[in-house]
Amino acid sequence: MKIVLCLFFFSLVFTGFGQQPSAKQISKHVRYLASDQMQGRGTGSPENKKAARYVEKYFKKYGLKPLGTDGYYQSFTAKVRRVVVPDSLRETKNVIGFLDNGAPYTIVIGAHYDHLGLGRQGSSLDSLPQGKIHNGADDNASGVAGLLELAHYFTKNNVTEPYNFLFMAFGAEELGLQGSRHFLNNPTLPLEKMNFMVCMDMIGRYNPQRGVGIGGYGTSDTWPAVFKGIESSIKFFTDRAGNGGSDNAAFYAKQIPVLFFHTGGHPDYHKPTDDPDKINATSEEAILRLEIKLLENALQQPKMTFTAVK
């Protein structure tokens, strides 16, 4: 009997360990999404659609329930506003997968999968951006890799958590948070059922002097309890504000508590030089393990109450 129990315990430990985020998988996702063949994943492009299909493939693999308006997809029309282009209206989509734990409330985990394409939709910081591939490895293939690794962990950890999870890859963030705003104005899950939202945007260029920033600490009075006693192999710091940076701002505007993970700016931001070989996958793995610790602490708390940051 002792041998059987020991084997059972070992199996649980081994299975849980096996689903932890890994630098190898992070690198795999980033190198695909930010390859030259993906042409910068500009909104409306064939490569942007390929990126959405890539996310969908893993959502299916992990057994997430489709929660878009057409399977995993929630299609919408995005508009290019920062520059004048003949194709200013572009069809794109959010990719949405649901982990149904039979709970009354849901935690949202999101990252945008679009980038600047060939530099013709505005926002590039290159002096002559037109026609150059903006790979967007950090911004935001790194965040999508994090999204997929967290989806893998929570679907394969053999635990039924007291909250559901909604995993979302947003389109058209670079055009002004258009994907997250479209979802929030046309939710496929009632907003009042959402506990909080975690956003990952640019988590691949960890600087040990700075550490990873975690915004949104002031968006709920519950966050201090969630962070209490948390230790990590990487340096991190919190910021109270939750209304800037990425798609978390759209959720904050709907009075949903948020956390926003970000490793900071760098000289390759919004330039063709944001390439996969500059991603620190080992540090991103540590960031995701930190996120899991925080999420598992949050699972032990009652539904959060939103607090406006002043």
C-alpha positions as CSV (number, residue, x, y, z in Angstrom):
1,M,0.0,0.0,0.0
2,K,2.8,2.4,0.9
3,I,4.4,1.7,-2.5
4,V,1.2,2.5,-4.3
5,L,0.7,5.7,-2.4
6,C,4.3,6.8,-3.1
7,L,3.8,6.0,-6.8
8,F,0.6,8.0,-6.8
9,F,2.2,11.0,-5.1
10,F,5.2,10.8,-7.5
11,S,2.8,10.7,-10.5
12,L,1.0,13.8,-9.3
13,V,4.3,15.7,-8.6
14,F,5.8,14.6,-11.9
15,T,2.6,15.6,-13.9
16,G,2.4,19.0,-12.2
17,F,6.1,19.6,-12.8
18,G,5.8,18.5,-16.4
19,Q,3.2,21.2,-17.2
20,Q,5.3,24.1,-15.8
21,P,6.3,26.8,-18.3
22,S,9.5,26.0,-20.1
23,A,12.1,28.1,-21.9
24,K,12.1,25.6,-24.7
25,Q,8.4,26.0,-25.5
26,I,8.6,29.8,-25.1
27,S,11.4,29.9,-27.7
28,K,9.4,27.7,-30.0
29,H,6.3,29.9,-29.9
30,V,8.3,33.1,-30.3
31,R,10.4,31.9,-33.1
32,Y,7.3,30.9,-35.1
33,L,5.3,34.0,-34.4
34,A,8.2,36.4,-34.9
35,S,9.8,34.7,-37.9
36,D,10.4,36.6,-41.1
37,Q,7.8,34.3,-42.8
38,M,5.1,35.9,-40.5
39,Q,5.8,39.3,-42.0
40,G,5.3,41.1,-38.7
41,R,1.7,39.9,-38.2
42,G,0.1,43.2,-39.3
43,T,-3.6,43.5,-38.7
44,G,-5.6,42.3,-41.7
45,S,-2.6,40.4,-43.3
46,P,-2.6,36.7,-44.2
47,E,0.2,36.3,-41.6
48,N,-2.0,37.8,-38.9
49,K,-4.6,35.2,-39.7
50,K,-1.9,32.5,-39.5
51,A,-0.9,33.8,-36.0
52,A,-4.6,33.5,-35.0
53,R,-4.7,29.9,-36.3
54,Y,-1.6,29.1,-34.3
55,V,-3.2,30.2,-31.1
56,E,-6.4,28.3,-32.0
57,K,-4.4,25.2,-32.6
58,Y,-3.0,25.2,-29.1
59,F,-6.3,26.2,-27.5
60,K,-7.8,23.1,-29.2
61,K,-4.8,20.9,-28.1
62,Y,-5.2,22.0,-24.5
63,G,-9.0,21.2,-24.5
64,L,-10.2,24.8,-24.0
65,K,-13.9,25.4,-24.8
66,P,-14.4,27.8,-27.8
67,L,-16.0,31.0,-26.5
68,G,-15.9,33.3,-29.5
69,T,-18.8,34.1,-31.8
70,D,-17.5,31.6,-34.4
71,G,-15.8,28.8,-32.6
72,Y,-12.7,30.3,-31.0
73,Y,-12.9,33.4,-33.1
74,Q,-14.6,36.7,-32.4
75,S,-14.2,38.6,-35.7
76,F,-14.3,42.4,-36.0
77,T,-13.3,45.2,-38.3
78,A,-10.3,47.3,-37.1
79,K,-9.4,50.7,-38.4
80,V,-6.0,52.2,-39.1
81,R,-6.1,55.7,-37.7
82,R,-2.5,56.9,-37.2
83,V,-1.6,57.0,-40.9
84,V,-3.5,57.4,-44.2
85,V,-3.7,54.1,-46.1
86,P,-6.1,52.8,-48.8
87,D,-7.0,49.8,-46.8
88,S,-7.8,51.5,-43.5
89,L,-10.5,49.0,-42.6
90,R,-9.1,45.5,-41.9
91,E,-10.8,42.3,-40.8
92,T,-9.3,40.6,-37.9
93,K,-10.3,38.6,-34.8
94,N,-9.8,37.8,-31.1
95,V,-9.1,34.2,-30.2
96,I,-10.9,33.0,-27.1
97,G,-10.7,29.8,-25.1
98,F,-12.5,28.9,-21.9
99,L,-11.5,26.6,-19.1
100,D,-14.8,25.7,-17.4
101,N,-14.3,24.7,-13.8
102,G,-18.0,25.0,-13.0
103,A,-17.2,28.1,-11.0
104,P,-19.4,31.3,-10.7
105,Y,-16.5,33.7,-11.6
106,T,-13.7,33.7,-14.2
107,I,-10.1,35.0,-14.3
108,V,-9.1,36.5,-17.7
109,I,-5.6,36.0,-19.0
110,G,-4.7,37.9,-22.2
111,A,-2.0,39.0,-24.7
112,H,-2.2,40.6,-28.1
113,Y,-0.9,38.7,-31.1
114,D,-0.7,41.4,-33.7
115,H,2.3,43.7,-34.5
116,L,3.3,46.3,-37.1
117,G,3.6,44.2,-40.2
118,L,5.7,45.8,-42.9
119,G,5.7,49.2,-41.2
120,R,2.8,50.7,-43.2
121,Q,0.1,50.9,-40.4
122,G,1.8,53.6,-38.2
123,S,3.6,53.4,-34.8
124,S,7.0,52.3,-36.1
125,L,9.9,54.1,-34.6
126,D,12.2,53.3,-37.5
127,S,13.2,56.3,-39.6
128,L,12.1,54.6,-42.9
129,P,9.8,51.8,-41.8
130,Q,7.8,51.1,-45.0
131,G,8.5,47.6,-46.4
132,K,10.6,46.4,-43.5
133,I,9.5,43.4,-41.5
134,H,8.7,44.3,-37.9
135,N,8.9,40.9,-36.3
136,G,7.6,41.9,-32.9
137,A,9.4,39.2,-30.9
138,D,9.0,41.0,-27.6
139,D,6.0,42.9,-28.7
140,N,4.2,40.7,-28.4
141,A,5.2,37.2,-29.4
142,S,6.6,36.9,-25.9
143,G,3.2,37.6,-24.4
144,V,1.5,35.1,-26.6
145,A,4.0,32.5,-25.7
146,G,3.2,33.3,-22.0
147,L,-0.5,33.0,-22.7
148,L,-0.1,29.6,-24.3
149,E,2.2,28.3,-21.5
150,L,-0.3,29.4,-18.8
151,A,-3.1,27.8,-20.8
152,H,-1.1,24.6,-20.9
153,Y,-0.4,24.7,-17.1
154,F,-3.9,25.3,-16.0
155,T,-5.5,22.8,-18.3
156,K,-3.0,20.0,-17.5
157,N,-2.4,20.4,-13.8
158,N,-5.0,17.9,-12.7
159,V,-6.7,20.6,-10.5
160,T,-10.2,22.0,-10.6
161,E,-9.7,25.5,-9.5
162,P,-12.4,27.6,-7.7
163,Y,-12.4,30.0,-10.7
164,N,-12.8,29.5,-14.4
165,F,-10.2,30.8,-16.8
166,L,-10.7,32.8,-20.0
167,F,-7.7,32.8,-22.3
168,M,-7.7,35.5,-24.9
169,A,-5.3,36.5,-27.8
170,F,-6.4,40.0,-28.8
171,G,-6.2,41.4,-32.3
172,A,-5.4,45.0,-33.3
173,E,-3.9,46.1,-30.1
174,E,-1.3,48.1,-32.0
175,L,-4.1,50.0,-33.6
176,G,-5.4,51.2,-30.3
177,L,-6.6,48.3,-28.1
178,Q,-9.3,47.6,-30.6
179,G,-9.5,43.9,-30.0
180,S,-9.9,44.1,-26.2
181,R,-12.3,47.0,-26.5
182,H,-14.4,45.1,-29.1
183,F,-14.6,42.1,-26.7
184,L,-15.6,44.2,-23.8
185,N,-18.3,46.0,-25.8
186,N,-19.5,42.6,-27.1
187,P,-18.6,40.1,-24.4
188,T,-19.0,36.4,-24.9
189,L,-18.9,36.1,-21.1
190,P,-20.8,38.5,-18.9
191,L,-18.5,41.2,-17.5
192,E,-20.0,40.8,-14.0
193,K,-18.7,37.2,-14.0
194,M,-15.1,38.3,-14.4
195,N,-12.9,38.4,-11.3
196,F,-9.8,40.1,-12.7
197,M,-7.6,40.3,-15.8
198,V,-3.9,39.5,-16.2
199,C,-2.2,41.0,-19.3
200,M,1.2,40.1,-20.7
201,D,2.8,42.5,-23.2
202,M,6.5,42.5,-23.8
203,I,7.8,40.1,-21.2
204,G,10.7,38.7,-23.1
205,R,13.5,41.2,-22.5
206,Y,14.2,40.9,-18.8
207,N,16.7,43.3,-17.3
208,P,18.0,42.1,-13.9
209,Q,18.8,45.7,-12.9
210,R,15.2,46.8,-13.5
211,G,13.2,43.6,-12.9
212,V,9.8,42.8,-14.3
213,G,7.2,45.4,-13.6
214,I,3.7,44.4,-12.5
215,G,1.1,47.2,-12.9
216,G,-2.4,47.3,-11.5
217,Y,-1.4,46.7,-7.8
218,G,-3.8,49.5,-6.8
219,T,-6.8,48.2,-8.8
220,S,-8.1,46.1,-6.0
221,D,-7.6,46.1,-2.2
222,T,-7.1,42.3,-2.5
223,W,-3.8,42.5,-4.4
224,P,-1.6,43.0,-1.3
225,A,-2.9,39.7,0.2
226,V,-2.2,38.0,-3.1
227,F,1.4,39.2,-3.2
228,K,2.1,38.5,0.5
229,G,5.0,36.0,0.9
230,I,5.6,35.7,-2.8
231,E,9.2,34.9,-3.7
232,S,10.8,34.5,-7.1
233,S,14.1,33.8,-8.7
234,I,13.8,37.1,-10.6
235,K,13.4,40.6,-9.4
236,F,10.0,42.2,-9.6
237,F,8.3,45.4,-8.5
238,T,4.7,46.6,-8.4
239,D,3.0,49.8,-9.7
240,R,-0.4,50.9,-8.6
241,A,-1.6,52.2,-12.0
242,G,-3.7,49.8,-14.1
243,N,-5.0,52.1,-16.9
244,G,-2.0,52.2,-19.3
245,G,0.4,50.0,-21.2
246,S,-1.8,47.5,-23.1
247,D,-5.1,45.7,-23.2
248,N,-5.3,45.8,-19.4
249,A,-6.3,49.5,-19.8
250,A,-9.5,48.4,-21.6
251,F,-10.5,46.1,-18.7
252,Y,-9.6,48.8,-16.2
253,A,-12.0,51.2,-18.0
254,K,-14.8,48.6,-17.4
255,Q,-13.9,48.6,-13.6
256,I,-12.3,45.1,-13.7
257,P,-9.1,44.7,-11.5
258,V,-6.0,44.0,-13.5
259,L,-2.4,43.0,-13.4
260,F,0.0,44.0,-16.2
261,F,3.4,42.2,-16.7
262,H,6.1,44.1,-18.6
263,T,9.9,43.8,-18.8
264,G,10.3,47.4,-19.9
265,G,11.3,49.4,-23.0
266,H,14.4,48.8,-25.1
267,P,16.0,50.3,-28.2
268,D,14.3,47.7,-30.5
269,Y,10.8,48.7,-29.4
270,H,8.6,49.1,-32.5
271,K,11.5,48.7,-34.9
272,P,12.4,45.9,-37.4
273,T,15.2,44.8,-34.9
274,D,12.8,43.3,-32.3
275,D,13.9,39.8,-33.3
276,P,13.6,36.3,-31.6
277,D,17.3,35.9,-30.9
278,K,17.0,38.8,-28.4
279,I,14.4,37.1,-26.2
280,N,15.5,35.8,-22.8
281,A,13.3,32.7,-22.7
282,T,14.8,31.5,-19.4
283,S,13.8,34.7,-17.6
284,E,10.4,34.6,-19.3
285,E,10.0,31.1,-17.9
286,A,10.7,32.5,-14.4
287,I,8.2,35.3,-15.0
288,L,5.5,32.8,-15.8
289,R,6.3,30.8,-12.8
290,L,5.9,33.9,-10.7
291,E,2.6,34.6,-12.4
292,I,1.4,31.1,-11.5
293,K,2.3,31.6,-7.9
294,L,0.3,34.9,-7.9
295,L,-2.6,33.3,-9.7
296,E,-2.7,30.4,-7.2
297,N,-2.7,32.8,-4.3
298,A,-5.5,34.7,-6.0
299,L,-7.5,31.5,-6.3
300,Q,-7.7,31.4,-2.5
301,Q,-9.3,34.8,-2.3
302,P,-13.0,35.8,-2.7
303,K,-14.0,37.7,-5.8
304,M,-12.2,41.0,-6.0
305,T,-13.7,44.4,-5.7
306,F,-12.4,47.0,-8.2
307,T,-10.6,50.1,-6.9
308,A,-9.9,53.1,-9.0
309,V,-6.3,54.4,-8.9
310,K,-6.0,58.1,-8.2
